[in-house]
């Protein structure tokens, strides 16, 4: 399949829509559960907080893969921002984390199980020791900050592709 065929662009729009849902939901979940965990932390609140950050990180790694496979169909006016996002996600170690930690139980370098504290430390490093700022960078908490966030850029790209190629909801649903 040629990467300029319409179906390829429809795939891009579908994937971008999925990223918006996944990233926004994980960010909202983190905000709700981190507030609970700050007060009187329960195991459930801590687990949801960890799960939502892990989900954000996993989807950021998928965004790198998306860019690598679909950069040639992205609207020209979005490409510089996409390159910056890709570079920042790589700089934070997201892809390395996905490849060696997320979904794994074994630390190959140490030849022993990965410990929860080590996984949490990796996530903190990805978040530059500021999970709130990290979540805000991924998905702003209101209309203005969301538009300036990574999710805002993904939405903008999706909408531009959909409009430019006159892609219908019927094509992207299902």
mmCIF file of the C-alpha atoms, coordinates in Angstrom:
data_MODEL
# 
_entry.id   MODEL 
# 
loop_
_atom_site.group_PDB 
_atom_site.id 
_atom_site.type_symbol 
_atom_site.label_atom_id 
_atom_site.label_alt_id 
_atom_site.label_comp_id 
_atom_site.label_asym_id 
_atom_site.label_entity_id 
_atom_site.label_seq_id 
_atom_site.pdbx_PDB_ins_code 
_atom_site.Cartn_x 
_atom_site.Cartn_y 
_atom_site.Cartn_z 
_atom_site.occupancy 
_atom_site.B_iso_or_equiv 
_atom_site.pdbx_formal_charge 
_atom_site.auth_seq_id 
_atom_site.auth_comp_id 
_atom_site.auth_asym_id 
_atom_site.auth_atom_id 
_atom_site.pdbx_PDB_model_num 
ATOM 1   C CA . UNK A 1 1   ? 0.000   0.000   0.000  1.00 0.00 ? 1   UNK A CA 1 
ATOM 2   C CA . UNK A 1 2   ? 1.304   3.434   -0.916 1.00 0.00 ? 2   UNK A CA 1 
ATOM 3   C CA . UNK A 1 3   ? 1.408   5.711   2.075  1.00 0.00 ? 3   UNK A CA 1 
ATOM 4   C CA . UNK A 1 4   ? -0.400  8.470   0.231  1.00 0.00 ? 4   UNK A CA 1 
ATOM 5   C CA . UNK A 1 5   ? -3.489  6.396   -0.499 1.00 0.00 ? 5   UNK A CA 1 
ATOM 6   C CA . UNK A 1 6   ? -6.679  7.627   1.110  1.00 0.00 ? 6   UNK A CA 1 
ATOM 7   C CA . UNK A 1 7   ? -7.011  4.552   3.322  1.00 0.00 ? 7   UNK A CA 1 
ATOM 8   C CA . UNK A 1 8   ? -3.608  5.325   4.836  1.00 0.00 ? 8   UNK A CA 1 
ATOM 9   C CA . UNK A 1 9   ? -4.794  8.822   5.744  1.00 0.00 ? 9   UNK A CA 1 
ATOM 10  C CA . UNK A 1 10  ? -8.006  7.365   7.190  1.00 0.00 ? 10  UNK A CA 1 
ATOM 11  C CA . UNK A 1 11  ? -5.832  5.061   9.331  1.00 0.00 ? 11  UNK A CA 1 
ATOM 12  C CA . UNK A 1 12  ? -3.894  8.105   10.531 1.00 0.00 ? 12  UNK A CA 1 
ATOM 13  C CA . UNK A 1 13  ? -7.105  9.894   11.528 1.00 0.00 ? 13  UNK A CA 1 
ATOM 14  C CA . UNK A 1 14  ? -8.359  6.801   13.380 1.00 0.00 ? 14  UNK A CA 1 
ATOM 15  C CA . UNK A 1 15  ? -5.089  6.436   15.260 1.00 0.00 ? 15  UNK A CA 1 
ATOM 16  C CA . UNK A 1 16  ? -4.982  10.119  16.166 1.00 0.00 ? 16  UNK A CA 1 
ATOM 17  C CA . UNK A 1 17  ? -8.538  9.907   17.517 1.00 0.00 ? 17  UNK A CA 1 
ATOM 18  C CA . UNK A 1 18  ? -7.501  6.938   19.638 1.00 0.00 ? 18  UNK A CA 1 
ATOM 19  C CA . UNK A 1 19  ? -4.528  8.873   21.029 1.00 0.00 ? 19  UNK A CA 1 
ATOM 20  C CA . UNK A 1 20  ? -6.776  11.768  22.013 1.00 0.00 ? 20  UNK A CA 1 
ATOM 21  C CA . UNK A 1 21  ? -9.097  9.455   23.942 1.00 0.00 ? 21  UNK A CA 1 
ATOM 22  C CA . UNK A 1 22  ? -6.313  7.408   25.558 1.00 0.00 ? 22  UNK A CA 1 
ATOM 23  C CA . UNK A 1 23  ? -4.120  10.347  26.560 1.00 0.00 ? 23  UNK A CA 1 
ATOM 24  C CA . UNK A 1 24  ? -6.985  12.536  27.801 1.00 0.00 ? 24  UNK A CA 1 
ATOM 25  C CA . UNK A 1 25  ? -8.531  9.692   29.802 1.00 0.00 ? 25  UNK A CA 1 
ATOM 26  C CA . UNK A 1 26  ? -5.213  8.772   31.414 1.00 0.00 ? 26  UNK A CA 1 
ATOM 27  C CA . UNK A 1 27  ? -4.530  12.432  32.263 1.00 0.00 ? 27  UNK A CA 1 
ATOM 28  C CA . UNK A 1 28  ? -7.997  12.887  33.787 1.00 0.00 ? 28  UNK A CA 1 
ATOM 29  C CA . UNK A 1 29  ? -7.642  9.649   35.754 1.00 0.00 ? 29  UNK A CA 1 
ATOM 30  C CA . UNK A 1 30  ? -4.256  10.769  37.090 1.00 0.00 ? 30  UNK A CA 1 
ATOM 31  C CA . UNK A 1 31  ? -5.662  14.142  38.163 1.00 0.00 ? 31  UNK A CA 1 
ATOM 32  C CA . UNK A 1 32  ? -8.572  12.553  40.017 1.00 0.00 ? 32  UNK A CA 1 
ATOM 33  C CA . UNK A 1 33  ? -6.588  9.801   41.703 1.00 0.00 ? 33  UNK A CA 1 
ATOM 34  C CA . UNK A 1 34  ? -3.530  11.883  42.554 1.00 0.00 ? 34  UNK A CA 1 
ATOM 35  C CA . UNK A 1 35  ? -5.756  14.304  44.470 1.00 0.00 ? 35  UNK A CA 1 
ATOM 36  C CA . UNK A 1 36  ? -7.123  11.383  46.463 1.00 0.00 ? 36  UNK A CA 1 
ATOM 37  C CA . UNK A 1 37  ? -3.650  9.908   46.991 1.00 0.00 ? 37  UNK A CA 1 
ATOM 38  C CA . UNK A 1 38  ? -2.330  13.240  48.340 1.00 0.00 ? 38  UNK A CA 1 
ATOM 39  C CA . UNK A 1 39  ? -4.855  13.256  51.153 1.00 0.00 ? 39  UNK A CA 1 
ATOM 40  C CA . UNK A 1 40  ? -4.986  9.833   52.725 1.00 0.00 ? 40  UNK A CA 1 
ATOM 41  C CA . UNK A 1 41  ? -3.341  7.503   50.190 1.00 0.00 ? 41  UNK A CA 1 
ATOM 42  C CA . UNK A 1 42  ? -5.069  4.220   49.634 1.00 0.00 ? 42  UNK A CA 1 
ATOM 43  C CA . UNK A 1 43  ? -3.618  1.332   47.730 1.00 0.00 ? 43  UNK A CA 1 
ATOM 44  C CA . UNK A 1 44  ? -6.317  1.851   45.093 1.00 0.00 ? 44  UNK A CA 1 
ATOM 45  C CA . UNK A 1 45  ? -5.506  5.530   44.585 1.00 0.00 ? 45  UNK A CA 1 
ATOM 46  C CA . UNK A 1 46  ? -1.792  4.772   44.336 1.00 0.00 ? 46  UNK A CA 1 
ATOM 47  C CA . UNK A 1 47  ? -2.474  1.958   41.847 1.00 0.00 ? 47  UNK A CA 1 
ATOM 48  C CA . UNK A 1 48  ? -4.688  4.180   39.654 1.00 0.00 ? 48  UNK A CA 1 
ATOM 49  C CA . UNK A 1 49  ? -2.094  6.943   39.735 1.00 0.00 ? 49  UNK A CA 1 
ATOM 50  C CA . UNK A 1 50  ? 0.648   4.532   38.649 1.00 0.00 ? 50  UNK A CA 1 
ATOM 51  C CA . UNK A 1 51  ? -1.606  2.955   36.016 1.00 0.00 ? 51  UNK A CA 1 
ATOM 52  C CA . UNK A 1 52  ? -2.543  6.297   34.492 1.00 0.00 ? 52  UNK A CA 1 
ATOM 53  C CA . UNK A 1 53  ? 1.090   7.491   34.301 1.00 0.00 ? 53  UNK A CA 1 
ATOM 54  C CA . UNK A 1 54  ? 2.133   4.164   32.767 1.00 0.00 ? 54  UNK A CA 1 
ATOM 55  C CA . UNK A 1 55  ? -0.678  4.479   30.237 1.00 0.00 ? 55  UNK A CA 1 
ATOM 56  C CA . UNK A 1 56  ? 0.464   7.991   29.316 1.00 0.00 ? 56  UNK A CA 1 
ATOM 57  C CA . UNK A 1 57  ? 4.032   6.785   28.844 1.00 0.00 ? 57  UNK A CA 1 
ATOM 58  C CA . UNK A 1 58  ? 2.950   3.802   26.751 1.00 0.00 ? 58  UNK A CA 1 
ATOM 59  C CA . UNK A 1 59  ? 0.879   6.029   24.476 1.00 0.00 ? 59  UNK A CA 1 
ATOM 60  C CA . UNK A 1 60  ? 3.723   8.511   24.100 1.00 0.00 ? 60  UNK A CA 1 
ATOM 61  C CA . UNK A 1 61  ? 5.890   5.655   22.832 1.00 0.00 ? 61  UNK A CA 1 
ATOM 62  C CA . UNK A 1 62  ? 3.111   4.779   20.394 1.00 0.00 ? 62  UNK A CA 1 
ATOM 63  C CA . UNK A 1 63  ? 3.077   8.415   19.221 1.00 0.00 ? 63  UNK A CA 1 
ATOM 64  C CA . UNK A 1 64  ? 6.737   8.059   18.233 1.00 0.00 ? 64  UNK A CA 1 
ATOM 65  C CA . UNK A 1 65  ? 5.850   4.971   16.209 1.00 0.00 ? 65  UNK A CA 1 
ATOM 66  C CA . UNK A 1 66  ? 2.906   6.840   14.680 1.00 0.00 ? 66  UNK A CA 1 
ATOM 67  C CA . UNK A 1 67  ? 5.168   9.702   13.627 1.00 0.00 ? 67  UNK A CA 1 
ATOM 68  C CA . UNK A 1 68  ? 7.741   7.316   12.167 1.00 0.00 ? 68  UNK A CA 1 
ATOM 69  C CA . UNK A 1 69  ? 5.097   5.603   10.029 1.00 0.00 ? 69  UNK A CA 1 
ATOM 70  C CA . UNK A 1 70  ? 2.850   8.534   9.116  1.00 0.00 ? 70  UNK A CA 1 
ATOM 71  C CA . UNK A 1 71  ? 5.038   11.667  9.059  1.00 0.00 ? 71  UNK A CA 1 
ATOM 72  C CA . UNK A 1 72  ? 4.763   11.953  5.269  1.00 0.00 ? 72  UNK A CA 1 
ATOM 73  C CA . UNK A 1 73  ? 0.973   12.431  5.385  1.00 0.00 ? 73  UNK A CA 1 
ATOM 74  C CA . UNK A 1 74  ? 0.929   14.923  8.258  1.00 0.00 ? 74  UNK A CA 1 
ATOM 75  C CA . UNK A 1 75  ? -0.119  18.455  7.335  1.00 0.00 ? 75  UNK A CA 1 
ATOM 76  C CA . UNK A 1 76  ? 2.951   20.556  6.570  1.00 0.00 ? 76  UNK A CA 1 
ATOM 77  C CA . UNK A 1 77  ? 2.085   23.130  9.233  1.00 0.00 ? 77  UNK A CA 1 
ATOM 78  C CA . UNK A 1 78  ? 2.190   20.449  11.969 1.00 0.00 ? 78  UNK A CA 1 
ATOM 79  C CA . UNK A 1 79  ? 5.430   18.695  11.059 1.00 0.00 ? 79  UNK A CA 1 
ATOM 80  C CA . UNK A 1 80  ? 7.873   20.869  13.023 1.00 0.00 ? 80  UNK A CA 1 
ATOM 81  C CA . UNK A 1 81  ? 5.814   20.391  16.183 1.00 0.00 ? 81  UNK A CA 1 
ATOM 82  C CA . UNK A 1 82  ? 5.646   16.631  15.545 1.00 0.00 ? 82  UNK A CA 1 
ATOM 83  C CA . UNK A 1 83  ? 9.430   16.486  15.193 1.00 0.00 ? 83  UNK A CA 1 
ATOM 84  C CA . UNK A 1 84  ? 9.781   18.409  18.465 1.00 0.00 ? 84  UNK A CA 1 
ATOM 85  C CA . UNK A 1 85  ? 7.366   16.067  20.222 1.00 0.00 ? 85  UNK A CA 1 
ATOM 86  C CA . UNK A 1 86  ? 9.207   13.017  18.926 1.00 0.00 ? 86  UNK A CA 1 
ATOM 87  C CA . UNK A 1 87  ? 12.543  14.448  20.065 1.00 0.00 ? 87  UNK A CA 1 
ATOM 88  C CA . UNK A 1 88  ? 11.188  15.316  23.531 1.00 0.00 ? 88  UNK A CA 1 
ATOM 89  C CA . UNK A 1 89  ? 9.593   11.886  24.013 1.00 0.00 ? 89  UNK A CA 1 
ATOM 90  C CA . UNK A 1 90  ? 12.890  10.242  23.039 1.00 0.00 ? 90  UNK A CA 1 
ATOM 91  C CA . UNK A 1 91  ? 14.865  12.592  25.324 1.00 0.00 ? 91  UNK A CA 1 
ATOM 92  C CA . UNK A 1 92  ? 12.685  11.624  28.258 1.00 0.00 ? 92  UNK A CA 1 
ATOM 93  C CA . UNK A 1 93  ? 13.507  7.944   27.686 1.00 0.00 ? 93  UNK A CA 1 
ATOM 94  C CA . UNK A 1 94  ? 9.932   6.921   26.952 1.00 0.00 ? 94  UNK A CA 1 
ATOM 95  C CA . UNK A 1 95  ? 10.717  4.423   24.193 1.00 0.00 ? 95  UNK A CA 1 
ATOM 96  C CA . UNK A 1 96  ? 13.539  2.825   26.181 1.00 0.00 ? 96  UNK A CA 1 
ATOM 97  C CA . UNK A 1 97  ? 11.171  2.525   29.156 1.00 0.00 ? 97  UNK A CA 1 
ATOM 98  C CA . UNK A 1 98  ? 8.550   0.875   26.964 1.00 0.00 ? 98  UNK A CA 1 
ATOM 99  C CA . UNK A 1 99  ? 11.108  -1.542  25.544 1.00 0.00 ? 99  UNK A CA 1 
ATOM 100 C CA . UNK A 1 100 ? 12.688  -2.568  28.845 1.00 0.00 ? 100 UNK A CA 1 
ATOM 101 C CA . UNK A 1 101 ? 10.272  -1.870  31.704 1.00 0.00 ? 101 UNK A CA 1 
ATOM 102 C CA . UNK A 1 102 ? 6.597   -1.545  30.786 1.00 0.00 ? 102 UNK A CA 1 
ATOM 103 C CA . UNK A 1 103 ? 5.153   -4.999  30.314 1.00 0.00 ? 103 UNK A CA 1 
ATOM 104 C CA . UNK A 1 104 ? 8.224   -6.703  31.750 1.00 0.00 ? 104 UNK A CA 1 
ATOM 105 C CA . UNK A 1 105 ? 9.000   -8.254  35.106 1.00 0.00 ? 105 UNK A CA 1 
ATOM 106 C CA . UNK A 1 106 ? 12.723  -8.813  34.609 1.00 0.00 ? 106 UNK A CA 1 
ATOM 107 C CA . UNK A 1 107 ? 15.611  -6.363  34.674 1.00 0.00 ? 107 UNK A CA 1 
ATOM 108 C CA . UNK A 1 108 ? 18.003  -7.875  32.125 1.00 0.00 ? 108 UNK A CA 1 
ATOM 109 C CA . UNK A 1 109 ? 20.955  -5.737  33.209 1.00 0.00 ? 109 UNK A CA 1 
ATOM 110 C CA . UNK A 1 110 ? 20.663  -6.723  36.875 1.00 0.00 ? 110 UNK A CA 1 
ATOM 111 C CA . UNK A 1 111 ? 19.384  -10.234 36.130 1.00 0.00 ? 111 UNK A CA 1 
ATOM 112 C CA . UNK A 1 112 ? 16.582  -9.940  38.660 1.00 0.00 ? 112 UNK A CA 1 
ATOM 113 C CA . UNK A 1 113 ? 12.943  -8.834  38.908 1.00 0.00 ? 113 UNK A CA 1 
ATOM 114 C CA . UNK A 1 114 ? 12.062  -5.191  38.375 1.00 0.00 ? 114 UNK A CA 1 
ATOM 115 C CA . UNK A 1 115 ? 10.975  -3.619  41.649 1.00 0.00 ? 115 UNK A CA 1 
ATOM 116 C CA . UNK A 1 116 ? 7.981   -1.296  41.956 1.00 0.00 ? 116 UNK A CA 1 
ATOM 117 C CA . UNK A 1 117 ? 10.182  1.451   43.392 1.00 0.00 ? 117 UNK A CA 1 
ATOM 118 C CA . UNK A 1 118 ? 12.482  1.218   40.339 1.00 0.00 ? 118 UNK A CA 1 
ATOM 119 C CA . UNK A 1 119 ? 9.542   1.416   37.949 1.00 0.00 ? 119 UNK A CA 1 
ATOM 120 C CA . UNK A 1 120 ? 8.172   4.415   39.847 1.00 0.00 ? 120 UNK A CA 1 
ATOM 121 C CA . UNK A 1 121 ? 11.616  6.066   39.679 1.00 0.00 ? 121 UNK A CA 1 
ATOM 122 C CA . UNK A 1 122 ? 11.744  5.556   35.903 1.00 0.00 ? 122 UNK A CA 1 
ATOM 123 C CA . UNK A 1 123 ? 8.318   7.160   35.545 1.00 0.00 ? 123 UNK A CA 1 
ATOM 124 C CA . UNK A 1 124 ? 9.436   10.058  37.745 1.00 0.00 ? 124 UNK A CA 1 
ATOM 125 C CA . UNK A 1 125 ? 12.486  10.556  35.527 1.00 0.00 ? 125 UNK A CA 1 
ATOM 126 C CA . UNK A 1 126 ? 10.288  10.590  32.416 1.00 0.00 ? 126 UNK A CA 1 
ATOM 127 C CA . UNK A 1 127 ? 8.100   13.178  34.180 1.00 0.00 ? 127 UNK A CA 1 
ATOM 128 C CA . UNK A 1 128 ? 11.193  15.229  35.143 1.00 0.00 ? 128 UNK A CA 1 
ATOM 129 C CA . UNK A 1 129 ? 10.241  14.662  38.804 1.00 0.00 ? 129 UNK A CA 1 
ATOM 130 C CA . UNK A 1 130 ? 7.086   16.720  38.290 1.00 0.00 ? 130 UNK A CA 1 
ATOM 131 C CA . UNK A 1 131 ? 4.152   14.451  37.405 1.00 0.00 ? 131 UNK A CA 1 
ATOM 132 C CA . UNK A 1 132 ? 1.655   17.331  37.487 1.00 0.00 ? 132 UNK A CA 1 
ATOM 133 C CA . UNK A 1 133 ? 3.635   19.328  34.908 1.00 0.00 ? 133 UNK A CA 1 
ATOM 134 C CA . UNK A 1 134 ? 4.145   16.168  32.829 1.00 0.00 ? 134 UNK A CA 1 
ATOM 135 C CA . UNK A 1 135 ? 0.416   15.419  32.770 1.00 0.00 ? 135 UNK A CA 1 
ATOM 136 C CA . UNK A 1 136 ? -0.311  19.051  31.914 1.00 0.00 ? 136 UNK A CA 1 
ATOM 137 C CA . UNK A 1 137 ? 2.219   18.915  29.044 1.00 0.00 ? 137 UNK A CA 1 
ATOM 138 C CA . UNK A 1 138 ? 0.465   15.827  27.709 1.00 0.00 ? 138 UNK A CA 1 
ATOM 139 C CA . UNK A 1 139 ? -3.107  17.074  28.210 1.00 0.00 ? 139 UNK A CA 1 
ATOM 140 C CA . UNK A 1 140 ? -3.977  20.482  29.578 1.00 0.00 ? 140 UNK A CA 1 
ATOM 141 C CA . UNK A 1 141 ? -6.647  20.660  32.252 1.00 0.00 ? 141 UNK A CA 1 
ATOM 142 C CA . UNK A 1 142 ? -8.856  23.269  30.557 1.00 0.00 ? 142 UNK A CA 1 
ATOM 143 C CA . UNK A 1 143 ? -9.724  24.427  27.050 1.00 0.00 ? 143 UNK A CA 1 
ATOM 144 C CA . UNK A 1 144 ? -6.827  26.890  26.772 1.00 0.00 ? 144 UNK A CA 1 
ATOM 145 C CA . UNK A 1 145 ? -4.104  24.657  28.209 1.00 0.00 ? 145 UNK A CA 1 
ATOM 146 C CA . UNK A 1 146 ? -5.414  21.618  26.348 1.00 0.00 ? 146 UNK A CA 1 
ATOM 147 C CA . UNK A 1 147 ? -5.079  23.433  23.013 1.00 0.00 ? 147 UNK A CA 1 
ATOM 148 C CA . UNK A 1 148 ? -1.414  24.152  23.834 1.00 0.00 ? 148 UNK A CA 1 
ATOM 149 C CA . UNK A 1 149 ? -0.719  20.593  25.016 1.00 0.00 ? 149 UNK A CA 1 
ATOM 150 C CA . UNK A 1 150 ? 0.360   17.495  23.154 1.00 0.00 ? 150 UNK A CA 1 
ATOM 151 C CA . UNK A 1 151 ? -3.272  16.307  22.998 1.00 0.00 ? 151 UNK A CA 1 
ATOM 152 C CA . UNK A 1 152 ? -4.217  19.669  21.506 1.00 0.00 ? 152 UNK A CA 1 
ATOM 153 C CA . UNK A 1 153 ? -1.615  19.187  18.795 1.00 0.00 ? 153 UNK A CA 1 
ATOM 154 C CA . UNK A 1 154 ? -2.859  15.659  18.089 1.00 0.00 ? 154 UNK A CA 1 
ATOM 155 C CA . UNK A 1 155 ? -6.441  16.968  17.812 1.00 0.00 ? 155 UNK A CA 1 
ATOM 156 C CA . UNK A 1 156 ? -5.340  19.784  15.521 1.00 0.00 ? 156 UNK A CA 1 
ATOM 157 C CA . UNK A 1 157 ? -3.482  17.344  13.262 1.00 0.00 ? 157 UNK A CA 1 
ATOM 158 C CA . UNK A 1 158 ? -6.434  14.961  13.154 1.00 0.00 ? 158 UNK A CA 1 
ATOM 159 C CA . UNK A 1 159 ? -8.865  17.758  12.330 1.00 0.00 ? 159 UNK A CA 1 
ATOM 160 C CA . UNK A 1 160 ? -6.633  19.186  9.608  1.00 0.00 ? 160 UNK A CA 1 
ATOM 161 C CA . UNK A 1 161 ? -6.242  15.749  7.992  1.00 0.00 ? 161 UNK A CA 1 
ATOM 162 C CA . UNK A 1 162 ? -9.959  15.084  8.235  1.00 0.00 ? 162 UNK A CA 1 
ATOM 163 C CA . UNK A 1 163 ? -10.837 18.453  6.706  1.00 0.00 ? 163 UNK A CA 1 
ATOM 164 C CA . UNK A 1 164 ? -8.144  18.458  4.014  1.00 0.00 ? 164 UNK A CA 1 
ATOM 165 C CA . UNK A 1 165 ? -9.069  14.983  2.789  1.00 0.00 ? 165 UNK A CA 1 
ATOM 166 C CA . UNK A 1 166 ? -12.808 15.290  3.495  1.00 0.00 ? 166 UNK A CA 1 
ATOM 167 C CA . UNK A 1 167 ? -12.763 12.193  5.654  1.00 0.00 ? 167 UNK A CA 1 
ATOM 168 C CA . UNK A 1 168 ? -16.181 11.359  7.022  1.00 0.00 ? 168 UNK A CA 1 
ATOM 169 C CA . UNK A 1 169 ? -17.183 9.971   10.412 1.00 0.00 ? 169 UNK A CA 1 
ATOM 170 C CA . UNK A 1 170 ? -18.433 6.855   8.613  1.00 0.00 ? 170 UNK A CA 1 
ATOM 171 C CA . UNK A 1 171 ? -14.884 6.211   7.376  1.00 0.00 ? 171 UNK A CA 1 
ATOM 172 C CA . UNK A 1 172 ? -13.313 6.579   10.800 1.00 0.00 ? 172 UNK A CA 1 
ATOM 173 C CA . UNK A 1 173 ? -15.821 4.738   12.957 1.00 0.00 ? 173 UNK A CA 1 
ATOM 174 C CA . UNK A 1 174 ? -15.415 1.028   13.376 1.00 0.00 ? 174 UNK A CA 1 
# 
